[in-house]
Every structure is written in C-alpha cells, then in structure tokens.
Amino acid sequence: MKFALPFSLHPLVGALALVLAANSLAQPASQIGVTSASAPRVLILSGGGDRDWRGSAFLLRQVLEGAGGWDVRVCESPAGMTAGTFAGFDVVVDDYSGPRLGSATEKALEAFVDFGKGLVITSGGLVGARKKESPGLTRLIGASWNVGGTKEALLPFRMFDLKIVRPEHLVMSGIKLPLRTGDRPPAGLKLFPAAEVLATTDKNEPLLFASRHGKGRVFCTALGQDVGSMQEKAFITTFLRGTEWAATGRVTLPGEIDLPGPETNGVRVLVIAGGHDHEASFYGLFDGYKDIGWAPVADSKLAFQQDIRTKYDVLIFYDFTREMDDKGKKNLRDFVESGKGIVVLHHGILNFQKWPWWYEEVVGGLYRLERQGAVPNSTVKFGQEHLITPVGGHPITTGIGPFHVTDETYKGLFISPNIKPLLTTDNPNSDPTVAWIGPCTTSKVVFIQLGHDHSPFRHPSYRALVHNSILWTAGKLH
C-alpha cells in the first residue's frame, strides 16, 4: 500500500519553512496539520552541533504532522527539562546533537521511557549521544561506538538497499521491498544484547534497531544523516512507523510512504505565464498544498493550441497576452463554457485588449493600455501601501480579516457593473475594489489585483486568497 504525505518538500528547507509557516496562518480546514484530541503528542529535541539541526527538526515536524495530524512541538534548548516537561507527551524524538543535557534531564528522560512512553533517536541524536558519552542515554539507545582509532563517525555516502533482519517486528512488518536509499551509514556502531536489529545495510551495518525499557519502547534510526537523505522514502517510511510504534505500541501506517506530494485527486491547475517579467517566487504560491496538484506552466500560445477541457480544472492567468489567434480563442472559450475555473492574478487583467467577450463577460475588468475616447488609459504605481479589507462575505474570504501589504496599484480599470466585490483598498492611487467575482455565467471566475512581487506572495492572507480562489473556482469550496 502506498501513502503520499500531503505536502511538498524542497531541498531549500529554510526557504520552505517560511512558505509553510505562512500557509498555516491562513488556510481552509482541508489543509494539512489538523490534529485530533487522540493524536499522539510528540516532542522533538533539537539544537546544538554543526548539523543543519533547524532544517532537520523542521522536516521531522512536517513529516509527522503531515502523516497523521500528530500534535508536534519542538524544543531547541532542551537542557534543563524535567519530568514535568516530558509528562505531556507520548513520545520524544531526540534529534539533539549538542552538549550533554545534564544528569537531571537525562534521568527524567529515562523515567519517561520506563513509565511506558516512547523514545525515538534519530541520526542526529546518535551523533549527539556519541559525543556526550551519557551512560543513561547510552543505556536507552542500546549501542556504543568502537571507532577503531579514528574520529570519523560515518562511512562514505553510497546507495544501498535496506536489508530487513526482523520482518516480524511491527515496525518492519509489511514494509514494501526493495527499499533503496542514498545515505552515510554510521561507523563503529556496536549494539548491546538488549537491542534488536531491525534492518541493516547490504553490508550488515546496523541502521534500525529497537528495545524496551521498563514499560516503554525505544526506536533508533541511523538513516537520514542530512536533510537530503531524510527526504528518502526509506527514512520517511521507517521513521514514521518507528515513531508510531514507540508512541503507541502499534503500527497502523502503511508499508510504503512515498516522497511528499499532492493527493491524486488534487485540483488540476495550469498556470499561464509570459509576456510580463515577474519574480520566480510567484510559483511558491502553489507549493505546500495537498489539494492542489503539481502545477505545470505554459504561455497562452502554447496552452490553447489544443482542447484542454479534460486536462485541467482551473486556469491561472499571470501573463500579459495582447492577442490570440482564432484557434486559441476557441479552445479558451470552450474551456470557460464547459464550467471550468478561471483565476486571474495581477497583470493578467491586461490580457486580450481587443476581445470584449473576455474582459466584459468573463473577467469583468480590463487594464486599459490606451485612451478610449474620453476615457483615459489606466495607471500603475509601484511600492504602494494597502490596507486590504474583505467585503460581502464569501467562501474565498472566510477567516481572512483586514491585512496590510505593499504592492502595485492599478487605477482607472474598466470594471463591469456585474462583478461581486471581494476586497477593497484604502489606497487613493488604486481603484477601491481590488478583487472580485467575475460576471461569467458558465464558469466561476476570480480576479485579484494584488500580486506584483514577493511582498504579497509570502503574506499568509494573500496566499490563502489564491488558494481559496483555486478551490472555489474548481467547485471544492462552498
């Protein structure tokens, strides 16, 4: 059975942290990270050493929250923790590679496990334990290091298949093989008799092992020596199953957990770009959502040379296309008249200057490039402050209050009297209405004027507006 985590990971974990943190501030209930009262409570110990411990802890947290909505907390300064600190959790994930925590904290952690709770030691925790030489932590881990005269704790990076030693153990039962990964196995790791080896490398180097202490359970993984290796299917699958076992004594997760990605029934979107320069940060608007599929990008000349009604649910216009040939117009019109969704962002309002059907009947607006009789052309100003206010309750703006953002202003647009306003601004250099529902009678259409650069792109309210617009135009948000 395959299982895909409902979010996207990127090698630049630090940058993605900002994006996903923004998502969590303003998102519909369908978004990831919803915890239930019965969800296991997880505490990640992080910090110290020369590893990328922030990136590691961030990834661990997102994996745990995405897999089952577990309630996860992270502590970057765990020294001095007491039994009272640990008492509120079901499992502790030790990813800490800094100095010793102190005998009182280490004894509290031992008591936590002996009482019947779970402990997971990651590769970072193993590195830290090797340096700290803590007798209590070594007892819990069930291993020591015989480095043979060298200080190198890791073997060279290589590709290998996991070799399952204890297929009957709950963590390993049902694991789908082969499970290939790229990583740096530990060097000189010697297990105590109480530790059960669950899996090794193809050269019999121990990678996964487990033990019981008192009433509790300990799972150790030497996989995932860096953030890249932690994104491997082998690490994600075994870490999640091992953590569930340590926390609950059972394993319900499937035996193959794929690299993160959208759900197979996510909204199929096509992003139309081109004809206007823009920041690459724009494309981050579509990352991190389980309900939106991978978003391909095309320009309008390429996109509409074929009938796309069966391929996509929503078109997102972030382009500037002055003209389109008859074939392209027909295919776009067929898409709109088939009831599919349209989202127009920022300079997409400049599109198709000589196609009244598009700007009058579909979008309900146009940035005028030229004077039309007595009506002057539209104007733009850069770097303007806005106080944005939602108006006229709508599913797209549910849960989004007034917000402040710096962005371009457009003024003097043609705006149809048949639109339904969603947002207004207080900036006098802008038309008052800056987002609306289009007048189209066959498809759901949304226009959002905001969206020039990174300022709105990383704002949680703007991200939520775009996300909700996609879902609403696709018929997924009511």
Secondary structure, 3 states (H helix, E strand, C coil): CEEECCCCCCCCHHHHHHHHHHHHHCCCCCCCCCCCCCCCEEEEECCCCCCCHHHHHHHHHHHHHHHHCCEEEEECCCCCCCHHHHCCCCEEEECCCCCCCCHHHHHHHHHHHHCCCEEEECHHHHHHHHHHCCHHHHHHHCEEECCCCCCCCECCCEEEECEECCCCCCCCCCCCCCCEEEECCECCEEECCCCEEEEECCCCCEEEEEEEECCEEEEEECCCCCHHHHCCHHHHHHHHHHHHHHHHCCCCCCCEEECCCCCCCCECEEEEEECCCCCHHHHHHHCCCCCECCCCEECHHHHCCCCCCCCCCEEEEEECCCCCCHHHHHHHHHHHHCCCEEEEEHHHHHCCCCCHHHHHHHCCEECCCCCECCECCCEEEEEEEEEEEECCCCHHHCCCCCEEEEEEEEECCEECCCCEEEEEECCCCCCCEEEEECCCCCCCEEEECCCCCHHHHCCHHHHHHHHHHHHHHCCCCC
